[in-house]
Amino acid sequence: MATYSSQRRGQLGVNQVEKVVLEMGWRWQQLDAANDDGVDGLIFVESGGIPTGQIIYVQVKCHDSRTDSKGRICVSFRKAGLARNYEQWRRVVGAAILVHVSPTPPYATHWVNLLEPGAVKGSQVFVDPKCGFGQSSARRLAIMCGNIHRDLLKARVDTETADFDYLKRGAADLQNNAKAFYRQLRADPPRLGGSGPLVNFSSEGWRHITRQSRARLTQLQSMLLLGATRRVIESTPEAALEVSDEFDGGRLVIARVALTFPFRQTCMVKLILRRRGTVGNYSYSFWSIYESRRGRDVLGRK
């Protein structure tokens, strides 16, 4: 059972973390000690005073801790308790961190990503004293939450089995089948939003997705996604396109959607078009299509 002294020290640590979080412009919610299960509080990330939907689960430790030969702060736990807590941390939908608070003024605070390899070992959590907890760490903390909060706001586009019939024509020759399908799109181009400007499928688009400098697996991914291009284009009004970089006298514009399939899991897809011309008289051509969360986990975390 925790002594009054340790309870007081623990609350001092929580209060310091809350103070820093509020200074960052985010929100803090403390959890009751009886219900914490390795989490003392939650940080609700905000942008411009508006919650983003990102949540950071926080374990707070406030006591003098030794440092190891690498200069890391060593936060000790009971081994069984740490193992139990770790199972809780790796299940959270968001980020899980430990914040170490020095128990003496000026109450220095440092943090560690609890899911980072090597952060937890045996009965200890290792905190790098270079990782100060505060405004300077805000962007890194938000990135750790992943992209799922933004993905939930994207338009959903549903595909059907027939959209990918070209994949069935001699499965051993994907590139030729995809190229034949690309020619079909060139002959019968879709319109943005179903009734807006035509999107042309010129040879430069095909050359771009199959260029030799592009990784072969990435090329194949674009070929597999070609079957969804018509539905994405016809589901995306011209006004919904995101304007990106200048490119060869024009602009690249982007449609981002959550794409569902009849044969695999939903994914976030980025369709890139080349836009030329002037306002009210733009012309569009296909440039690329690919999954925009490559190399990330299901929450969009690297």
For each residue, the residues with C-beta under 8 A, 3 or more apart:
1:
2: 6 7 10
3: 6 7
4: 7 8
5: 8 9
6: 2 3 9 10
7: 2 3 4 10 11
8: 4 5 11 12
9: 5 6 12 13 62 63 103
10: 2 6 7 13 14 40 60 62
11: 7 8 14 15
12: 8 9 15 16 62 101 103 107
13: 9 10 16 17 60 61 62 99 101 103
14: 10 11 17 18 30 40 41 60 62
15: 11 12 18 19
16: 12 13 19 20 62 101 107 109
17: 13 14 20 21 28 40 41 58 60 99 101 109 133
18: 14 15 21 22 28 30 41
19: 15 16 22 23
20: 16 17 23 24 109 133 134
21: 17 18 24 26 27 28 43
22: 18 19 25 26 27 28
23: 19 20 134 135
24: 20 21 134 135 138
25: 22 46 49
26: 21 22 43 44 45 46 138
27: 21 22 43 44 46 51
28: 17 18 21 22 41 42 43 44
29: 41 42 44
30: 14 18 40 41
31: 35 36 39 40 41 42
32: 35 36
33: 36
34:
35: 31 32
36: 31 32 33 39 40
37: 85 88
38: 59 84 85 86 88 89
39: 31 36 42 57 58 59 88 89 92 96
40: 10 14 17 30 31 36 58 59 60
41: 14 17 18 28 29 30 31 58 60
42: 28 29 31 39 55 56 57 58
43: 21 26 27 28 55 56 58 141
44: 26 27 28 29 51 54 55
45: 26 51 52 53 54 55 56 141 142 145
46: 25 26 27 49 50 51 52
47: 50 52
48:
49: 25 46
50: 46 47
51: 27 44 45 46
52: 45 46 47 142 149
53: 45 149 152
54: 44 45 94 95 142 145 146 149
55: 42 43 44 45 92 93 94 95 145
56: 42 43 45 94 95 96 97 141 144 145
57: 39 42 89 92 94 95 96 97
58: 17 39 40 41 42 43 96 97 98 99
59: 38 39 40 85 89 96 97 98 99 114
60: 10 13 14 17 40 41 98 99 101
61: 13 65 75 98 99 100 101 125
62: 9 10 12 13 14 16 100 101 102 103
63: 9 103
64: 102 103 104
65: 61 73 74 75 76 100
66: 73 74
67: 71 72 73 74 129
68: 71 72 74 126
69:
70: 126
71: 67 68 128 129
72: 67 68 126 127 128 129
73: 65 66 67 100 110 126 127 128 129
74: 65 66 67 68 124 125 126
75: 61 65 98 100 124 125 126 127
76: 65 123 124
77: 81 82 85 123 124 125
78: 81 82 123
79: 82 83 122 123
80: 83 84
81: 77 78 84 85
82: 77 78 79 85 86 120 122 123 124 125
83: 79 80 86 87
84: 38 80 81 87 88
85: 37 38 59 77 81 82 88 89
86: 38 82 83 89 90 114 120
87: 83 84 90 91
88: 37 38 39 84 85 91 92
89: 38 39 57 59 85 86 92 96 114 115
90: 86 87 96 115
91: 87 88
92: 39 55 57 88 89 95 96
93: 55 148 299
94: 54 55 56 57 145 146 299
95: 54 55 56 57 92 113 115 141 144 145 301
96: 39 56 57 58 59 89 90 92 113 114 115
97: 56 57 58 59 111 112 113 114 141 144
98: 58 59 60 61 75 111 112 114 125 127
99: 13 17 58 59 60 61 109 110 111 133
100: 61 62 65 73 75 109 110 111 112 127
101: 12 13 16 17 60 61 62 107 108 109
102: 62 64 106 107 108 109
103: 9 12 13 62 63 64 107
104: 64 107
105:
106: 102
107: 12 16 101 102 103 104
108: 101 102 132
109: 16 17 20 99 100 101 102 132 133 134
110: 73 99 100 127 128 129 131 132 133
111: 97 98 99 100 127 131 132 133 137 141
112: 97 98 100 116 119 125 126 127 128 131
113: 95 96 97 116 119 144
114: 59 86 89 96 97 98 119 120 125
115: 89 90 95 96 119
116: 112 113 119
117:
118: 121 126
119: 112 113 114 115 116 125 126
120: 82 86 114 124 125 126
121: 118 124 126
122: 79 82
123: 76 77 78 79 82
124: 74 75 76 77 82 120 121
125: 61 74 75 77 82 98 112 114 119 120
126: 68 70 72 73 74 75 112 118 119 120 121
127: 72 73 75 98 100 110 111 112 131
128: 71 72 73 110 112 131
129: 67 71 72 73 110
130:
131: 110 111 112 127 128 137
132: 108 109 110 111 136 137
133: 17 20 99 109 110 111 137
134: 20 23 24 109 137 138
135: 23 24 138
136: 132
137: 111 131 132 133 134 140 141
138: 24 26 134 135 141 142
139: 142 143
140: 137 143 144
141: 43 45 56 95 97 111 137 138 144 145
142: 45 52 54 138 139 145
143: 139 140 302
144: 56 95 97 113 140 141 301
145: 45 54 55 56 94 95 141 142 149 299 301
146: 54 94 149 296 297 299 300 301
147: 150 151 268 293 296 299 300 301
148: 93 151 152 298 299 300
149: 52 53 54 145 146 152 153
150: 147 153 154 300
151: 147 148 154 258 268 293 300
152: 53 148 149
153: 149 150
154: 150 151 256 257 258 268
155: 235 236 240 257 258
156: 257 258 259 260
157: 228 231 232 235 257 258 259 260
158: 231 260
159: 163 164 227 228 231 259 260 261 262
160: 163 262
161: 164 165 262 263
162: 165
163: 159 160 227 228 230 231
164: 159 161 167 168 224 227 263
165: 161 162 168 169 227
166: 169 177 178 180 181 226 227
167: 164 171 174 177 224 227
168: 164 165 171
169: 165 166 173 177 180
170: 173 176 177
171: 167 168 174
172:
173: 169 170 176 177
174: 167 171 177 178 220 223 224
175: 178 179 210 223
176: 170 173 179 180
177: 166 167 169 170 173 174 180 181
178: 166 174 175 181 182 223 224 226
179: 175 176 182 183 206
180: 166 169 176 177 183 184
181: 166 177 178 184 185 226 227
182: 178 179 185 186 201 205 206 226
183: 179 180 186 187 201
184: 180 181 187 188
185: 181 182 188 189 190 201 226 229 230 286
186: 182 183 189 200 201 202
187: 183 184
188: 184 185
189: 185 186 198 199 200 201
190: 185 198 199 229 230 233 234
191: 194 195 196 197 198 199 233 234
192: 196 197 199 233 234 236 237 238 241 284
193: 196 234 235 236 237 238 240
194: 191 234 235
195: 191
196: 191 192 193 237 238
197: 191 192 238 282 283 284
198: 189 190 191 283 284
199: 189 190 191 192 233 273 284 285 286
200: 186 189 283 284 285 286
201: 182 183 185 186 189 205 206 285 286
202: 186 205 206 285 286
203: 206 207
204: 207 208 285
205: 182 201 202 208 209 274 285 286 287 288
206: 179 182 201 202 203 209 210
207: 203 204 210 211
208: 204 205 211 287 288
209: 205 206 214 219 222 223 288 289
210: 175 206 207 214 219
211: 207 208 214
212:
213:
214: 209 210 211 218 219
215: 218 219
216: 219 220
217: 220 221
218: 214 215 221 222 290 294
219: 209 210 214 215 216 222 223
220: 174 216 217 223 224
221: 217 218 224 225 290 291
222: 209 218 219 225 226 288 289 290
223: 174 175 178 209 219 220 226
224: 164 167 174 178 220 221 227
225: 221 222 228 229 259 269 289 290 291
226: 166 178 181 182 185 222 223 229 289
227: 159 163 164 165 166 167 181 224
228: 157 159 163 225 231 232 259 269 289
229: 185 190 225 226 232 233 271 286 289
230: 163 185 190 233 234
231: 157 158 159 163 228 234 235
232: 157 228 229 235 236 255 257 259 269 271 289
233: 190 191 192 199 229 230 236 255 271
234: 190 191 192 193 194 230 231
235: 155 157 193 194 231 232 257
236: 155 192 193 232 233 240 241 255 257 271
237: 192 193 196 240
238: 192 193 196 197 241 282
239:
240: 155 193 236 237 255
241: 192 236 238 253 254 255 273 275
242: 253 254 255 256
243: 251 253
244: 251 252 253 254 272
245: 251 252
246: 250 251
247: 250 251 252 274
248: 274
249: 276
250: 246 247 274 275 276 277
251: 243 244 245 246 247 274 275
252: 244 245 247 272 273 274 275 287
253: 241 242 243 244 272 273 274 275 284
254: 241 242 244 270 271 272 273
255: 232 233 236 240 241 242 270 271 273
256: 154 242 268 269 270 271 292
257: 154 155 156 157 232 235 236 268 269 271
258: 151 154 155 156 157 266 267 268 269
259: 156 157 159 225 228 232 266 267 268 269
260: 156 157 158 159 266
261: 159 264 265 266 267
262: 159 160 161
263: 161 164
264: 261 267
265: 261
266: 258 259 260 261
267: 258 259 261 264 291 293
268: 147 151 154 256 257 258 259 291 292 293 300
269: 225 228 232 256 257 258 259 289 290 291 292
270: 254 255 256 288 289 290 291 292
271: 229 232 233 236 254 255 256 257 288 289
272: 244 252 253 254 287 288 289
273: 199 241 252 253 254 255 284 285 286 287
274: 205 247 248 250 251 252 253 284 285 286 287
275: 241 250 251 252 253 282 283 284
276: 249 250 282 283 285
277: 250 281 282 283
278: 281 282
279: 282
280:
281: 277 278
282: 197 238 275 276 277 278 279
283: 197 198 200 275 276 277
284: 192 197 198 199 200 253 273 274 275
285: 199 200 201 202 204 205 273 274 276
286: 185 199 200 201 202 205 229 273 274 289
287: 205 208 252 272 273 274
288: 205 208 209 222 270 271 272
289: 209 222 225 226 228 229 232 269 270 271 272 286
290: 218 221 222 225 269 270 294
291: 221 225 267 268 269 270 294
292: 256 268 269 270
293: 147 151 267 268 296 300
294: 218 290 291
295: 302
296: 146 147 293 299 300 301 302
297: 146 300 301 302
298: 148
299: 93 94 145 146 147 148 296
300: 146 147 148 150 151 268 293 296 297
301: 95 144 145 146 147 296 297
302: 143 295 296 297
